[in-house]
Amino acid sequence: MFSIFGLLFAFLTFAFGMLCFAFWIWMLIDCLKYEPSSGNEKIIWVLIMVFLPALGSLLYYIVRRPERIKQTGQ
């Protein structure tokens, strides 16, 4: 028999996983759509996000995205 806390934990874990997945998709699309194609930065960031989804997406959001927005305005 499941306890209420077990069900709550399962629901919160599932919700957190879905949020992480949505964030990963958002950052991947952002990188593919707005990152300049000159050089290898776009390819490198996509590979980082594919092989290290949570960490790569978070790094892209914190490190590269603000820098790209300053440079290109997108």
PyMOL Python script that loads the backbone (N, CA, C, O; Angstrom):
from pymol import cmd

cmd.read_pdbstr("""\
ATOM      1  N   MET A   1       0.826  -1.179   0.000  1.00  0.00           N
ATOM      2  CA  MET A   1       0.000   0.000   0.000  1.00  0.00           C
ATOM      3  C   MET A   1       0.875   1.248   0.000  1.00  0.00           C
ATOM      4  O   MET A   1       1.864   1.335   0.729  1.00  0.00           O
ATOM      5  N   PHE A   2       0.502   2.183  -0.808  1.00  0.00           N
ATOM      6  CA  PHE A   2       1.226   3.439  -0.863  1.00  0.00           C
ATOM      7  C   PHE A   2       0.735   4.384   0.229  1.00  0.00           C
ATOM      8  O   PHE A   2      -0.458   4.454   0.523  1.00  0.00           O
ATOM      9  N   SER A   3       1.661   5.091   0.808  1.00  0.00           N
ATOM     10  CA  SER A   3       1.264   6.115   1.764  1.00  0.00           C
ATOM     11  C   SER A   3       1.063   7.427   1.013  1.00  0.00           C
ATOM     12  O   SER A   3       1.481   7.561  -0.137  1.00  0.00           O
ATOM     13  N   ILE A   4       0.440   8.366   1.647  1.00  0.00           N
ATOM     14  CA  ILE A   4       0.199   9.665   1.029  1.00  0.00           C
ATOM     15  C   ILE A   4       1.517  10.380   0.751  1.00  0.00           C
ATOM     16  O   ILE A   4       1.643  11.107  -0.234  1.00  0.00           O
ATOM     17  N   PHE A   5       2.508  10.164   1.636  1.00  0.00           N
ATOM     18  CA  PHE A   5       3.805  10.804   1.431  1.00  0.00           C
ATOM     19  C   PHE A   5       4.549  10.183   0.260  1.00  0.00           C
ATOM     20  O   PHE A   5       5.264  10.880  -0.459  1.00  0.00           O
ATOM     21  N   GLY A   6       4.392   8.900   0.065  1.00  0.00           N
ATOM     22  CA  GLY A   6       5.010   8.229  -1.074  1.00  0.00           C
ATOM     23  C   GLY A   6       4.423   8.717  -2.386  1.00  0.00           C
ATOM     24  O   GLY A   6       5.149   8.953  -3.352  1.00  0.00           O
ATOM     25  N   LEU A   7       3.122   8.866  -2.417  1.00  0.00           N
ATOM     26  CA  LEU A   7       2.460   9.375  -3.621  1.00  0.00           C
ATOM     27  C   LEU A   7       2.843  10.833  -3.883  1.00  0.00           C
ATOM     28  O   LEU A   7       3.071  11.227  -5.027  1.00  0.00           O
ATOM     29  N   LEU A   8       2.910  11.622  -2.820  1.00  0.00           N
ATOM     30  CA  LEU A   8       3.305  13.018  -2.962  1.00  0.00           C
ATOM     31  C   LEU A   8       4.739  13.122  -3.483  1.00  0.00           C
ATOM     32  O   LEU A   8       5.034  13.929  -4.365  1.00  0.00           O
ATOM     33  N   PHE A   9       5.619  12.296  -2.925  1.00  0.00           N
ATOM     34  CA  PHE A   9       7.010  12.288  -3.385  1.00  0.00           C
ATOM     35  C   PHE A   9       7.094  11.877  -4.856  1.00  0.00           C
ATOM     36  O   PHE A   9       7.848  12.473  -5.625  1.00  0.00           O
ATOM     37  N   ALA A  10       6.328  10.867  -5.246  1.00  0.00           N
ATOM     38  CA  ALA A  10       6.325  10.412  -6.642  1.00  0.00           C
ATOM     39  C   ALA A  10       5.812  11.524  -7.566  1.00  0.00           C
ATOM     40  O   ALA A  10       6.380  11.756  -8.633  1.00  0.00           O
ATOM     41  N   PHE A  11       4.747  12.204  -7.156  1.00  0.00           N
ATOM     42  CA  PHE A  11       4.203  13.291  -7.965  1.00  0.00           C
ATOM     43  C   PHE A  11       5.197  14.435  -8.098  1.00  0.00           C
ATOM     44  O   PHE A  11       5.393  14.962  -9.193  1.00  0.00           O
ATOM     45  N   LEU A  12       5.829  14.828  -6.983  1.00  0.00           N
ATOM     46  CA  LEU A  12       6.792  15.929  -7.029  1.00  0.00           C
ATOM     47  C   LEU A  12       8.018  15.563  -7.859  1.00  0.00           C
ATOM     48  O   LEU A  12       8.554  16.407  -8.579  1.00  0.00           O
ATOM     49  N   THR A  13       8.459  14.328  -7.766  1.00  0.00           N
ATOM     50  CA  THR A  13       9.587  13.871  -8.581  1.00  0.00           C
ATOM     51  C   THR A  13       9.229  13.912 -10.059  1.00  0.00           C
ATOM     52  O   THR A  13      10.026  14.364 -10.880  1.00  0.00           O
ATOM     53  N   PHE A  14       8.036  13.442 -10.400  1.00  0.00           N
ATOM     54  CA  PHE A  14       7.579  13.473 -11.783  1.00  0.00           C
ATOM     55  C   PHE A  14       7.456  14.912 -12.289  1.00  0.00           C
ATOM     56  O   PHE A  14       7.877  15.216 -13.405  1.00  0.00           O
ATOM     57  N   ALA A  15       6.882  15.796 -11.474  1.00  0.00           N
ATOM     58  CA  ALA A  15       6.713  17.198 -11.869  1.00  0.00           C
ATOM     59  C   ALA A  15       8.074  17.866 -12.073  1.00  0.00           C
ATOM     60  O   ALA A  15       8.259  18.612 -13.034  1.00  0.00           O
ATOM     61  N   PHE A  16       9.024  17.601 -11.174  1.00  0.00           N
ATOM     62  CA  PHE A  16      10.361  18.167 -11.315  1.00  0.00           C
ATOM     63  C   PHE A  16      11.036  17.649 -12.582  1.00  0.00           C
ATOM     64  O   PHE A  16      11.695  18.408 -13.292  1.00  0.00           O
ATOM     65  N   GLY A  17      10.876  16.373 -12.861  1.00  0.00           N
ATOM     66  CA  GLY A  17      11.439  15.796 -14.080  1.00  0.00           C
ATOM     67  C   GLY A  17      10.851  16.434 -15.337  1.00  0.00           C
ATOM     68  O   GLY A  17      11.575  16.703 -16.295  1.00  0.00           O
ATOM     69  N   MET A  18       9.557  16.673 -15.335  1.00  0.00           N
ATOM     70  CA  MET A  18       8.908  17.302 -16.488  1.00  0.00           C
ATOM     71  C   MET A  18       9.382  18.745 -16.666  1.00  0.00           C
ATOM     72  O   MET A  18       9.572  19.204 -17.793  1.00  0.00           O
ATOM     73  N   LEU A  19       9.572  19.458 -15.554  1.00  0.00           N
ATOM     74  CA  LEU A  19      10.086  20.829 -15.635  1.00  0.00           C
ATOM     75  C   LEU A  19      11.512  20.850 -16.180  1.00  0.00           C
ATOM     76  O   LEU A  19      11.857  21.705 -16.996  1.00  0.00           O
ATOM     77  N   CYS A  20      12.331  19.918 -15.732  1.00  0.00           N
ATOM     78  CA  CYS A  20      13.710  19.826 -16.243  1.00  0.00           C
ATOM     79  C   CYS A  20      13.711  19.503 -17.732  1.00  0.00           C
ATOM     80  O   CYS A  20      14.494  20.072 -18.493  1.00  0.00           O
ATOM     81  N   PHE A  21      12.843  18.597 -18.144  1.00  0.00           N
ATOM     82  CA  PHE A  21      12.749  18.238 -19.559  1.00  0.00           C
ATOM     83  C   PHE A  21      12.298  19.435 -20.393  1.00  0.00           C
ATOM     84  O   PHE A  21      12.852  19.688 -21.463  1.00  0.00           O
ATOM     85  N   ALA A  22      11.302  20.167 -19.915  1.00  0.00           N
ATOM     86  CA  ALA A  22      10.810  21.347 -20.641  1.00  0.00           C
ATOM     87  C   ALA A  22      11.902  22.411 -20.738  1.00  0.00           C
ATOM     88  O   ALA A  22      12.061  23.047 -21.780  1.00  0.00           O
ATOM     89  N   PHE A  23      12.654  22.604 -19.652  1.00  0.00           N
ATOM     90  CA  PHE A  23      13.754  23.575 -19.659  1.00  0.00           C
ATOM     91  C   PHE A  23      14.827  23.160 -20.660  1.00  0.00           C
ATOM     92  O   PHE A  23      15.361  24.002 -21.383  1.00  0.00           O
ATOM     93  N   TRP A  24      15.146  21.860 -20.706  1.00  0.00           N
ATOM     94  CA  TRP A  24      16.139  21.348 -21.643  1.00  0.00           C
ATOM     95  C   TRP A  24      15.698  21.589 -23.085  1.00  0.00           C
ATOM     96  O   TRP A  24      16.495  22.043 -23.906  1.00  0.00           O
ATOM     97  N   ILE A  25      14.447  21.293 -23.398  1.00  0.00           N
ATOM     98  CA  ILE A  25      13.917  21.518 -24.752  1.00  0.00           C
ATOM     99  C   ILE A  25      13.955  23.002 -25.095  1.00  0.00           C
ATOM    100  O   ILE A  25      14.328  23.366 -26.210  1.00  0.00           O
ATOM    101  N   TRP A  26      13.575  23.864 -24.153  1.00  0.00           N
ATOM    102  CA  TRP A  26      13.572  25.311 -24.378  1.00  0.00           C
ATOM    103  C   TRP A  26      14.976  25.813 -24.695  1.00  0.00           C
ATOM    104  O   TRP A  26      15.158  26.585 -25.636  1.00  0.00           O
ATOM    105  N   MET A  27      15.975  25.382 -23.918  1.00  0.00           N
ATOM    106  CA  MET A  27      17.348  25.828 -24.142  1.00  0.00           C
ATOM    107  C   MET A  27      17.919  25.267 -25.436  1.00  0.00           C
ATOM    108  O   MET A  27      18.669  25.954 -26.130  1.00  0.00           O
ATOM    109  N   LEU A  28      17.575  24.036 -25.765  1.00  0.00           N
ATOM    110  CA  LEU A  28      18.049  23.430 -27.011  1.00  0.00           C
ATOM    111  C   LEU A  28      17.479  24.172 -28.215  1.00  0.00           C
ATOM    112  O   LEU A  28      18.208  24.464 -29.162  1.00  0.00           O
ATOM    113  N   ILE A  29      16.197  24.476 -28.187  1.00  0.00           N
ATOM    114  CA  ILE A  29      15.570  25.231 -29.277  1.00  0.00           C
ATOM    115  C   ILE A  29      16.144  26.642 -29.347  1.00  0.00           C
ATOM    116  O   ILE A  29      16.409  27.151 -30.436  1.00  0.00           O
ATOM    117  N   ASP A  30      16.337  27.275 -28.192  1.00  0.00           N
ATOM    118  CA  ASP A  30      16.914  28.617 -28.148  1.00  0.00           C
ATOM    119  C   ASP A  30      18.299  28.626 -28.789  1.00  0.00           C
ATOM    120  O   ASP A  30      18.622  29.519 -29.572  1.00  0.00           O
ATOM    121  N   CYS A  31      19.103  27.640 -28.458  1.00  0.00           N
ATOM    122  CA  CYS A  31      20.452  27.561 -29.010  1.00  0.00           C
ATOM    123  C   CYS A  31      20.412  27.325 -30.512  1.00  0.00           C
ATOM    124  O   CYS A  31      21.120  27.995 -31.264  1.00  0.00           O
ATOM    125  N   LEU A  32      19.596  26.384 -30.953  1.00  0.00           N
ATOM    126  CA  LEU A  32      19.526  26.064 -32.382  1.00  0.00           C
ATOM    127  C   LEU A  32      18.954  27.215 -33.205  1.00  0.00           C
ATOM    128  O   LEU A  32      19.351  27.420 -34.352  1.00  0.00           O
ATOM    129  N   LYS A  33      18.032  27.957 -32.625  1.00  0.00           N
ATOM    130  CA  LYS A  33      17.352  29.018 -33.368  1.00  0.00           C
ATOM    131  C   LYS A  33      18.114  30.343 -33.377  1.00  0.00           C
ATOM    132  O   LYS A  33      18.177  31.013 -34.408  1.00  0.00           O
ATOM    133  N   TYR A  34      18.691  30.722 -32.236  1.00  0.00           N
ATOM    134  CA  TYR A  34      19.240  32.075 -32.115  1.00  0.00           C
ATOM    135  C   TYR A  34      20.760  32.165 -32.051  1.00  0.00           C
ATOM    136  O   TYR A  34      21.320  33.244 -32.241  1.00  0.00           O
ATOM    137  N   GLU A  35      21.425  31.068 -31.793  1.00  0.00           N
ATOM    138  CA  GLU A  35      22.888  31.113 -31.705  1.00  0.00           C
ATOM    139  C   GLU A  35      23.460  31.356 -33.100  1.00  0.00           C
ATOM    140  O   GLU A  35      23.052  30.686 -34.049  1.00  0.00           O
ATOM    141  N   PRO A  36      24.398  32.303 -33.249  1.00  0.00           N
ATOM    142  CA  PRO A  36      24.984  32.558 -34.571  1.00  0.00           C
ATOM    143  C   PRO A  36      25.679  31.314 -35.116  1.00  0.00           C
ATOM    144  O   PRO A  36      26.282  30.544 -34.369  1.00  0.00           O
ATOM    145  N   SER A  37      25.582  31.134 -36.422  1.00  0.00           N
ATOM    146  CA  SER A  37      26.152  29.951 -37.060  1.00  0.00           C
ATOM    147  C   SER A  37      27.643  30.079 -37.341  1.00  0.00           C
ATOM    148  O   SER A  37      28.277  29.101 -37.735  1.00  0.00           O
ATOM    149  N   SER A  38      28.208  31.253 -37.149  1.00  0.00           N
ATOM    150  CA  SER A  38      29.636  31.422 -37.413  1.00  0.00           C
ATOM    151  C   SER A  38      30.437  30.746 -36.301  1.00  0.00           C
ATOM    152  O   SER A  38      30.114  30.872 -35.120  1.00  0.00           O
ATOM    153  N   GLY A  39      31.468  30.041 -36.695  1.00  0.00           N
ATOM    154  CA  GLY A  39      32.290  29.336 -35.712  1.00  0.00           C
ATOM    155  C   GLY A  39      31.650  28.032 -35.274  1.00  0.00           C
ATOM    156  O   GLY A  39      30.676  27.571 -35.869  1.00  0.00           O
ATOM    157  N   ASN A  40      32.202  27.453 -34.238  1.00  0.00           N
ATOM    158  CA  ASN A  40      31.725  26.157 -33.760  1.00  0.00           C
ATOM    159  C   ASN A  40      30.948  26.233 -32.457  1.00  0.00           C
ATOM    160  O   ASN A  40      30.604  25.195 -31.892  1.00  0.00           O
ATOM    161  N   GLU A  41      30.662  27.425 -31.968  1.00  0.00           N
ATOM    162  CA  GLU A  41      30.003  27.559 -30.666  1.00  0.00           C
ATOM    163  C   GLU A  41      28.632  26.894 -30.636  1.00  0.00           C
ATOM    164  O   GLU A  41      28.280  26.248 -29.648  1.00  0.00           O
ATOM    165  N   LYS A  42      27.859  27.044 -31.703  1.00  0.00           N
ATOM    166  CA  LYS A  42      26.528  26.453 -31.740  1.00  0.00           C
ATOM    167  C   LYS A  42      26.623  24.930 -31.614  1.00  0.00           C
ATOM    168  O   LYS A  42      25.889  24.322 -30.835  1.00  0.00           O
ATOM    169  N   ILE A  43      27.517  24.323 -32.373  1.00  0.00           N
ATOM    170  CA  ILE A  43      27.679  22.870 -32.342  1.00  0.00           C
ATOM    171  C   ILE A  43      28.147  22.406 -30.967  1.00  0.00           C
ATOM    172  O   ILE A  43      27.655  21.410 -30.437  1.00  0.00           O
ATOM    173  N   ILE A  44      29.092  23.128 -30.402  1.00  0.00           N
ATOM    174  CA  ILE A  44      29.615  22.752 -29.091  1.00  0.00           C
ATOM    175  C   ILE A  44      28.525  22.830 -28.032  1.00  0.00           C
ATOM    176  O   ILE A  44      28.390  21.911 -27.224  1.00  0.00           O
ATOM    177  N   TRP A  45      27.745  23.905 -28.016  1.00  0.00           N
ATOM    178  CA  TRP A  45      26.686  24.036 -27.016  1.00  0.00           C
ATOM    179  C   TRP A  45      25.612  22.968 -27.194  1.00  0.00           C
ATOM    180  O   TRP A  45      25.109  22.431 -26.207  1.00  0.00           O
ATOM    181  N   VAL A  46      25.257  22.654 -28.431  1.00  0.00           N
ATOM    182  CA  VAL A  46      24.258  21.607 -28.666  1.00  0.00           C
ATOM    183  C   VAL A  46      24.778  20.266 -28.166  1.00  0.00           C
ATOM    184  O   VAL A  46      24.038  19.517 -27.528  1.00  0.00           O
ATOM    185  N   LEU A  47      26.035  19.955 -28.444  1.00  0.00           N
ATOM    186  CA  LEU A  47      26.608  18.694 -27.976  1.00  0.00           C
ATOM    187  C   LEU A  47      26.660  18.640 -26.451  1.00  0.00           C
ATOM    188  O   LEU A  47      26.381  17.599 -25.856  1.00  0.00           O
ATOM    189  N   ILE A  48      27.013  19.752 -25.821  1.00  0.00           N
ATOM    190  CA  ILE A  48      27.030  19.795 -24.354  1.00  0.00           C
ATOM    191  C   ILE A  48      25.628  19.533 -23.810  1.00  0.00           C
ATOM    192  O   ILE A  48      25.461  18.779 -22.852  1.00  0.00           O
ATOM    193  N   MET A  49      24.623  20.155 -24.420  1.00  0.00           N
ATOM    194  CA  MET A  49      23.260  19.974 -23.936  1.00  0.00           C
ATOM    195  C   MET A  49      22.713  18.582 -24.226  1.00  0.00           C
ATOM    196  O   MET A  49      21.873  18.085 -23.475  1.00  0.00           O
ATOM    197  N   VAL A  50      23.170  17.948 -25.293  1.00  0.00           N
ATOM    198  CA  VAL A  50      22.696  16.597 -25.602  1.00  0.00           C
ATOM    199  C   VAL A  50      23.325  15.571 -24.667  1.00  0.00           C
ATOM    200  O   VAL A  50      22.636  14.671 -24.187  1.00  0.00           O
ATOM    201  N   PHE A  51      24.628  15.696 -24.402  1.00  0.00           N
ATOM    202  CA  PHE A  51      25.312  14.700 -23.585  1.00  0.00           C
ATOM    203  C   PHE A  51      25.214  14.967 -22.081  1.00  0.00           C
ATOM    204  O   PHE A  51      25.344  14.037 -21.286  1.00  0.00           O
ATOM    205  N   LEU A  52      24.992  16.203 -21.684  1.00  0.00           N
ATOM    206  CA  LEU A  52      24.800  16.571 -20.275  1.00  0.00           C
ATOM    207  C   LEU A  52      23.551  17.447 -20.177  1.00  0.00           C
ATOM    208  O   LEU A  52      23.669  18.654 -19.967  1.00  0.00           O
ATOM    209  N   PRO A  53      22.367  16.869 -20.322  1.00  0.00           N
ATOM    210  CA  PRO A  53      21.149  17.679 -20.475  1.00  0.00           C
ATOM    211  C   PRO A  53      20.912  18.709 -19.372  1.00  0.00           C
ATOM    212  O   PRO A  53      20.782  19.896 -19.673  1.00  0.00           O
ATOM    213  N   ALA A  54      20.853  18.306 -18.135  1.00  0.00           N
ATOM    214  CA  ALA A  54      20.521  19.249 -17.061  1.00  0.00           C
ATOM    215  C   ALA A  54      21.639  20.259 -16.848  1.00  0.00           C
ATOM    216  O   ALA A  54      21.393  21.465 -16.806  1.00  0.00           O
ATOM    217  N   LEU A  55      22.853  19.773 -16.715  1.00  0.00           N
ATOM    218  CA  LEU A  55      23.991  20.659 -16.472  1.00  0.00           C
ATOM    219  C   LEU A  55      24.269  21.543 -17.691  1.00  0.00           C
ATOM    220  O   LEU A  55      24.509  22.742 -17.545  1.00  0.00           O
ATOM    221  N   GLY A  56      24.237  20.964 -18.876  1.00  0.00           N
ATOM    222  CA  GLY A  56      24.501  21.737 -20.097  1.00  0.00           C
ATOM    223  C   GLY A  56      23.486  22.842 -20.324  1.00  0.00           C
ATOM    224  O   GLY A  56      23.845  23.957 -20.701  1.00  0.00           O
ATOM    225  N   SER A  57      22.219  22.529 -20.093  1.00  0.00           N
ATOM    226  CA  SER A  57      21.167  23.541 -20.269  1.00  0.00           C
ATOM    227  C   SER A  57      21.301  24.661 -19.257  1.00  0.00           C
ATOM    228  O   SER A  57      21.129  25.835 -19.586  1.00  0.00           O
ATOM    229  N   LEU A  58      21.609  24.291 -18.028  1.00  0.00           N
ATOM    230  CA  LEU A  58      21.786  25.309 -16.988  1.00  0.00           C
ATOM    231  C   LEU A  58      22.998  26.185 -17.289  1.00  0.00           C
ATOM    232  O   LEU A  58      22.933  27.404 -17.132  1.00  0.00           O
ATOM    233  N   LEU A  59      24.089  25.584 -17.713  1.00  0.00           N
ATOM    234  CA  LEU A  59      25.281  26.358 -18.086  1.00  0.00           C
ATOM    235  C   LEU A  59      24.993  27.293 -19.253  1.00  0.00           C
ATOM    236  O   LEU A  59      25.413  28.450 -19.247  1.00  0.00           O
ATOM    237  N   TYR A  60      24.280  26.792 -20.251  1.00  0.00           N
ATOM    238  CA  TYR A  60      23.941  27.627 -21.406  1.00  0.00           C
ATOM    239  C   TYR A  60      23.095  28.824 -20.960  1.00  0.00           C
ATOM    240  O   TYR A  60      23.325  29.951 -21.396  1.00  0.00           O
ATOM    241  N   TYR A  61      22.115  28.568 -20.089  1.00  0.00           N
ATOM    242  CA  TYR A  61      21.228  29.628 -19.622  1.00  0.00           C
ATOM    243  C   TYR A  61      21.978  30.686 -18.814  1.00  0.00           C
ATOM    244  O   TYR A  61      21.706  31.880 -18.945  1.00  0.00           O
ATOM    245  N   ILE A  62      22.911  30.251 -17.985  1.00  0.00           N
ATOM    246  CA  ILE A  62      23.626  31.172 -17.097  1.00  0.00           C
ATOM    247  C   ILE A  62      24.794  31.852 -17.791  1.00  0.00           C
ATOM    248  O   ILE A  62      25.023  33.045 -17.588  1.00  0.00           O
ATOM    249  N   VAL A  63      25.537  31.113 -18.608  1.00  0.00           N
ATOM    250  CA  VAL A  63      26.793  31.623 -19.176  1.00  0.00           C
ATOM    251  C   VAL A  63      26.602  32.215 -20.565  1.00  0.00           C
ATOM    252  O   VAL A  63      26.924  33.383 -20.785  1.00  0.00           O
ATOM    253  N   ARG A  64      26.091  31.442 -21.490  1.00  0.00           N
ATOM    254  CA  ARG A  64      26.112  31.864 -22.893  1.00  0.00           C
ATOM    255  C   ARG A  64      24.918  32.724 -23.296  1.00  0.00           C
ATOM    256  O   ARG A  64      25.083  33.695 -24.033  1.00  0.00           O
ATOM    257  N   ARG A  65      23.741  32.391 -22.836  1.00  0.00           N
ATOM    258  CA  ARG A  65      22.545  33.098 -23.294  1.00  0.00           C
ATOM    259  C   ARG A  65      22.597  34.601 -23.014  1.00  0.00           C
ATOM    260  O   ARG A  65      22.314  35.382 -23.922  1.00  0.00           O
ATOM    261  N   PRO A  66      22.949  35.049 -21.791  1.00  0.00           N
ATOM    262  CA  PRO A  66      23.021  36.501 -21.564  1.00  0.00           C
ATOM    263  C   PRO A  66      24.068  37.187 -22.452  1.00  0.00           C
ATOM    264  O   PRO A  66      23.874  38.316 -22.902  1.00  0.00           O
ATOM    265  N   GLU A  67      25.170  36.490 -22.691  1.00  0.00           N
ATOM    266  CA  GLU A  67      26.223  37.054 -23.550  1.00  0.00           C
ATOM    267  C   GLU A  67      25.722  37.189 -24.989  1.00  0.00           C
ATOM    268  O   GLU A  67      25.984  38.196 -25.647  1.00  0.00           O
ATOM    269  N   ARG A  68      25.005  36.179 -25.474  1.00  0.00           N
ATOM    270  CA  ARG A  68      24.471  36.236 -26.832  1.00  0.00           C
ATOM    271  C   ARG A  68      23.423  37.324 -26.958  1.00  0.00           C
ATOM    272  O   ARG A  68      23.368  38.010 -27.978  1.00  0.00           O
ATOM    273  N   ILE A  69      22.596  37.494 -25.948  1.00  0.00           N
ATOM    274  CA  ILE A  69      21.554  38.527 -25.990  1.00  0.00           C
ATOM    275  C   ILE A  69      22.199  39.907 -26.036  1.00  0.00           C
ATOM    276  O   ILE A  69      21.707  40.785 -26.744  1.00  0.00           O
ATOM    277  N   LYS A  70      23.293  40.122 -25.295  1.00  0.00           N
ATOM    278  CA  LYS A  70      24.006  41.393 -25.360  1.00  0.00           C
ATOM    279  C   LYS A  70      24.589  41.644 -26.747  1.00  0.00           C
ATOM    280  O   LYS A  70      24.560  42.767 -27.248  1.00  0.00           O
ATOM    281  N   GLN A  71      25.117  40.587 -27.360  1.00  0.00           N
ATOM    282  CA  GLN A  71      25.768  40.733 -28.669  1.00  0.00           C
ATOM    283  C   GLN A  71      24.780  40.937 -29.795  1.00  0.00           C
ATOM    284  O   GLN A  71      24.951  41.838 -30.616  1.00  0.00           O
ATOM    285  N   THR A  72      23.747  40.110 -29.846  1.00  0.00           N
ATOM    286  CA  THR A  72      22.839  40.122 -30.990  1.00  0.00           C
ATOM    287  C   THR A  72      21.478  40.719 -30.704  1.00  0.00           C
ATOM    288  O   THR A  72      20.747  41.059 -31.634  1.00  0.00           O
ATOM    289  N   GLY A  73      21.121  40.853 -29.431  1.00  0.00           N
ATOM    290  CA  GLY A  73      19.800  41.377 -29.091  1.00  0.00           C
ATOM    291  C   GLY A  73      18.705  40.357 -29.183  1.00  0.00           C
ATOM    292  O   GLY A  73      17.530  40.714 -29.104  1.00  0.00           O
ATOM    293  N   GLN A  74      19.045  39.093 -29.347  1.00  0.00           N
ATOM    294  CA  GLN A  74      18.033  38.019 -29.447  1.00  0.00           C
ATOM    295  C   GLN A  74      18.176  37.090 -28.289  1.00  0.00           C
ATOM    296  O   GLN A  74      17.426  36.121 -28.179  1.00  0.00           O
TER     297      GLN A  74
END
""", "prot")
cmd.dss("prot")
cmd.show_as("cartoon", "prot")
cmd.util.cbc("prot")
cmd.orient("prot")
